[in-house]
Amino acid sequence: MSDPGSFVYDLNAVSQELHVRPEILSRLLKSFSGTLAQKIAQLDEALPKNDIVLVRAIMHEVKGTSGNLRLNDVYRSADAMHVAVKASDPMEKVGPLFDTFRAESYKFIDHFKNV
């Protein structure tokens, strides 16, 4: 994962890789940053209730979108949490994975608030 507190993303390189104009990719990233914040809030409610169906669905969606947008640190942390939830791992394992996912997600979210 990246250095603590940093978010690195080469918009031009990713836009070339995905064959999408940078301004369109930027709009997609800004939109996803808002959606991701909402998903984290939903997870904050679902995890204490042990709503595994909702947690799995959210993590599956976030994993896919973050991977498609090449948000590598968000993707890796979402994938780790998704795998743990699918395996019915205990909250003692899922909790720290959620903390990592949240931290990586907010690096991205905060970056796009300021762009």
Residue, then its C-alpha position, 0 to 999 in steps of 0.5 A: m500500500s502507499d505511504p501513510g497519508s499519501f494518495v498517488y494516481d496518474l490520471n493521464a496514464v490511467s486515462q490512456e490505459l482505459h481509453v477515456r479522456p482525462e476530464i471524463l475519468s476525473r468526473l468518474l473519480k469524483s462521482f465514485s469518491g462521493t459514492l464510496a463515502q456513502k458506502i463506508a457509512q453503510l458499512d459503519e451501520a452494517l458491521p455492528k449488526n453483523d449484516i454479512v449479506l449487505v457487507r458482502a454486496i458493498m465490498h463486491e461493488v467497491k472492489g469492482t469499481s475501484g479495480n476498474l478505476r485503477l485505484n489500487d490501494v482501495y482495491r487491495s484493501a476492499d479485496a482483502m475485506h471481501v475475501a474475509v467476509k466471504a470466508s465468514d472470518p470473525m469480526e476480530k479479523v474483519g474489523p482491522l481490515f475495515d479500518t485499513f479499507r476506510a483509511e485507504s478510501y479516505k486518502f482517495i476521497d480527500h484527494f478528490k475533494n481538493v481537485 
